[in-house]
Amino acid sequence: MPDRADATTADRAMHDVSRTPPSLRVRAVVNGMAGTARGTEQDSFCTRLVEAFVAHGHVADCAVVAPEAVEAAIAAAADDPAVDVLVACGGDGTVSLAARHAVRGGKILGVLPGGTMNLFARSLGLSTDLDEAVLQLAAGTPAAVDIAVIEGDGLGTAGLGGRPFVHQFSVGLKARMVKLRKAIVYRSRLGKIVATLRAAAAALSRPPNFEVEIATPEGTERRRASAVAVSNNPFGDRHLPYADRLDGGQLGLYVAAPLSARGALRLGLDLLLGRWRANPDLQSRTATSIRLAFRGGHVRRCVIDGELVDLPPVVTLRIHPGALTVLTPGPIAEIPAGAPAG
């Protein structure tokens, strides 16, 4: 059976906007170079997607788009008054981009796991098998979930006072790893996995050590760290680092003390295996807002939903409860033979 996030948990976690949605007008944008989407027969995949939504009474169209045209296609869908649902098929970066535009354009967001990790899709309870996820979305219903926003010079805005993100903001260890991976050329999903492992080994062998001031509604502290991360709702246990629910109205804050290479390796393994709470070098808590100030100019890049971006010296992160409407997964049903394609 394909690996599948717990759809029951996701159903409990999110407030349904409507259990019986009317006919929706769906626009799907498939990043043709993203992870699992790269390994599909993309034209036939689009046909199956359209058939699935039509079988549930919706109107749909689908386009496979080159990476350099993904943002324009997503922005056009968000601006189109004839579109109700913007479906994004790609990795966490593509999904995050689509979420920003969905918020800006007042659209419902549909997520398909076309990347490598697909962490936000897992939080929503979607199957990691693309075809199964299509069937779940086509049978799904809209629900309001939280979205996080980071504010800082040069980070842009999408109608919520800053740059929205759906999964995680991170500085330090992960940013170094992503920077190293970007320098490695790869041409397939397997190549990306190998590049990620090589970059992780290099980053873990020399963990960063920087000073950060952390302010929350509970108080302010200054400390040294090898990594700081903030998530849209706190991570769950016993699985990859993603939230079990998306309507808790809280940010997760994670701070790793200055690490040795051995300590960094142990932390990486604990995160992958879902046992991060027991790691002695990692402290976690929740907050509705967090201000981070980086001293000395030693930290210049951050990762926002998988994308490496320039880091302002001071950033503020906030949670916006219920500010994003998504399609939550419905039951999987076979598409009748000969179903019209719209």
N, C-alpha and C positions, 0 to 999 in steps of 0.2 A: 504493500500500500504506500502511496506517496506520503511524505512527511506533511503533517497538517497541524496548524495551530488550533487551539481549543476554541471552536466556534461557540460553544455553550458559554464559556467565560466571557467572550466578547459580547454575546447577546445580553448577558446580565449587566455588563458594564456600561452599556450605552443606552441613552434614552431615545426611543423610537419617535421619529417625527410623524410617521404614518405607517400603519401596518398594511394598508391596502392602497399603494400609490397609484395614481392615474397613469395613463399612458405618458411615457417620458420620451423626450427627444435626446438621443444619445450621440455624442461625438467621441470616438476612440482614436487616440494618437499612440502609435506603437513606435518606440525608439528601436530602430532596426539593428542597432549595434549593442543593445544592452543585454548582458548576461544570457539568461535562458531564452529570451526572445530571438537572439541571434541564431539559436539552434533549431528554430521552427521553420516550416514552410510558410512564410509570412503571408502570402496572398491567401492561401487556404485557411490560415488562422483567422484572418480578417473576415472571411466568408462565414466561418463557424461562429465567430463572435456576433455578427449581424443576425444570423439565423437564431441564435440563442435569445437575443433581446426581442426579436420579432415574435418568437414563440410565446413570449410573456406579454405581448400586447404593446410593445414599445416600438419606436422608430429609431433606427440606428444607421450610422455610417462609420467607416473605419479606414484609416490611412497609415501605411508604414512610412516612416519619415527618417531621413538621414540625420545623424546626430547634430549637425550644424543647423538643421532646420526645425529641430524639436521645439525650441522656445517660441519661435514665430507661430508654429502650428497650434501650440497650446494657448498662446495669447489670443490668437484669432478665434479659437473656440470659446474662450472666456468672454470675448467681446461680442459674440454672435447672439443676438436676442432669440434666435431660433433653436438654441441649444439649452437644454435643462441640465444635462449630466455630462461632465467632462471626464472621460475614462483615460487614464494614463497607464501605459504598459511599459515598464522599464525598471531600473534600479531605484534605490532610495533617493538619489539625486534628481532623477526625472520626476518621481512622485512628489518630492518636496517642491520642485518648480511648479508642478501642476496645482499643488495645494495653495501656493502663493497666489496664482492667477485665479483659482476657484474662489478664494476669499475675496479677492478684488472684484471679480465679476459676478459674485452672488450665485455661483453654480454649485451643484452637487458634485462631489468628487467620487469617482470610481477608481479603485486601485487594482492593478493586475501585476503579479509578481514576476516581472521580466528581468530582474537583476540577479545578483549573486547571493546576497543575504536576505533581502526583502523583509526588513525588520518591521517596518510600519504595516505591511500586509499581514505579517504574523500577529501583530497586536490587534488587527481587525478580525482575526479568526479565519482568514482566507487560507485555502489550500495552497501549498507551494507548487502544485502541478498547474500549469497555465490553463489547460482545457477545463479542469475541474473548477478553477477559480472563475473562469468565464461563466460557467453554469451557475455558480453561487451568486455572482453579481447580477446576472440576468433575472434571478429569482429574488433579489435582495430588496431591501426597503431603506429609505433615507433615515439617518439618525444624526443627532448633533453630538460632536465630540470636541474635546479640548484641542487647542493649538497653542504652541509656545511662540514667543516673539523675542528677538534680540535687537536691542537698540544700541547704536554706536555710529560714530562718524564713518561715512562711506559704505554702510551696509545696506542702504536702500530702505524702502517701505512698500507695503502692499495694503494700505488702508487700516492697519492696526497699530500704527505708530512706530513700526520697525520692520524687520525682516522675519516673516513667520518661518518656523521649522516644525516638522512633524515628529522627528525622532530624537536627535541629539546634537548638542553643541559640545565641542571638545578642544582643549588646548594641551600642548605638551606631547606626551608619548604618541598618541594617535596621529596628531598633526605631523609629527616627524615621520611616522610610518607611511602616511598617505603621500607626503612629499617624495620620499624615496621610491615608492611604487610608481608614481607618475614618471619617474625617470627611466623606467623599464618598459621596453616595447613588448606588447603582446597582441595577439590577433584572434584569440578565442577565449571562451569562458574558462577553459582549463588553463590557458596562458595567464589569465588574470589571477586565478587562484595561486598559481606558482609564483607570479610576481608579488602577490600579497604576502606569501610565506617568506620570500626572500627579503622583502622590505621589513617585515615584522622581525626577522632574525637580526637584521642590521640595527633597527631601532631599539630592540630590547637589549642589545649588547652594550649600548651607551645611552642609558635613560637620561632625559633632560632634568635639570634642577633649576627652578626659577622661583622668584618671590611673587606672591599674589596677596592682595587684600580682598577679603570676602565679606560683604555686608548683606545681611538678611533682616527681616523684621525682628529677629531675635537678638541681633547685635552684630558687631564687626570684629574681625580677627585678621591678623597678618601672619602669614606662614610661608614656608618653602614647600614646594611640591614637585613631583614629576609629571603629574597629570591632574587636570580638573575637567570634569564633564557635567553637563546639565541636560536632563532628559525631559521630554514631554510626558509627564506622569512617571512615577518611579518604576524601575525595572522589577520584573518578577523573578522568581527563583527556579532553579533546576532546568533552565533552558538558556539559549542565547540571550544577550542583553536587549530585551525589549519589554515594553509595558504590558501587563496582563489586562489592564483596563485603561480607557482613554477619557473617562469622565470624572476623575478624582479631583480635578481642580488644583493640582499640586505639581510643582517641578521636583524632579529628583536631582540632588546635588551630590557629587562624588569627588572626593579629593584623595589622591594617592600621595603619601609621604615620599620624600626623596628616596629613590630606589637604587639598589645594586642591580647588576645584570641578572643575578639569580632571582632577586625579588621581583623584577619586572617580568621575568618568564613565568614565575608562579602566579602573578596577578593576571597575566594574559590567559593562562590555562584556567584559572578560577572563573574568569569572565565567560570564556567559551563553554565551560561546563555548568554554569549557573550556580556556582557556590561562592560568589563574590562576597556575600555577607560575612563569611568566616575568614576572609583574608585580613591578616593583622595590619597590613599597610594601607588599607582603604577605609576611609570614613564616609558615611552617607547620612543624609537627612533630607527632609522635604521643606519647601518654602513656596510661597506664592510669587515672590520676587527675589532676585539675586543681583547684586552689583559686584562686578569683578574689576579690580584695578591691577594692572601689571606694571611692575617697577623695573627700572634699569634698561628697558628696551631689548631684553634678551628673548622675549616671546613676540614673534611678529606674524605668525600664521595660526589660523584655527581651522577646524573642520566643522561644517554645518551640513548635516545630513549627507555626509560623504564627500562634500565639495570643499576643496582647500581654498580658503580666501584670506585676504589680508585682515589682520586683527588690530582694531583700534586700541589705544592704551587703556580705555575704560569702556566697559559694556554693561548694559542692564538687561536682564532677562525676566520676562513676565509670562504668566500663564493666562490664557484667555478662555475661560470655560465655555464650552458649547459654541465656539465661534466658527467651527468648520462643520459643514454637513457632508456626510459620506454615505455611500451605499454599503450597508452591512450585508454579510453573506446570508443567502437563503438556502433552502434545501436543494441538493443536486437532483436534477431530473433529466432524463434523456430527451433530446430534441426529436420530435416525431419525424419520421422519414418523409421527405418531400415538403418540409415546412418552407413557406415562402421566405425569400431573402430580402424582402422589402422593396 
